[in-house]
Amino acid sequence: MIKDFAIIYLLYKDSIQIKSFIINNPDELYLVEEFINDRDLLHKIREDKENYPYIITNDFEHYKMVTNYKNKKMNRYLIDQKISYKNRIYKAVVYNIKNLKVLNSIN
């Protein structure tokens, strides 16, 4: 059960799996298929000129503390934009290991 603002979601325990992958080269891009927003992730990596390595993860408890998005700490951005917990769990983010900037949005 997840309480998300004024809505309560009942989810199967198996549907909530925390996954993280390090992408070191184009041969490892197949790993993005593990996430529901895989096309967006691939697009953002290509937009970033494929400056490897990247981390792709849905572990929001970790990435919200270490990354930035639009010149804000990711934790602050998630709160300010009222991003739902459901989206934080289901949608992955991709960020470059070197600068810790999240490339995609998770709205």
Buried (B, 14 or more C-beta within 10 A) or exposed (E): EBEBEEEEEEEEEEEEEEEBBEBEEEEBBEBBEBBEBBEBBBBBBEEBEEEBEBBBBBBBEEBBEEBBBEEEBBBEBBEEBEBBBBBBBBBBBBBBEEEBBBBBBBE
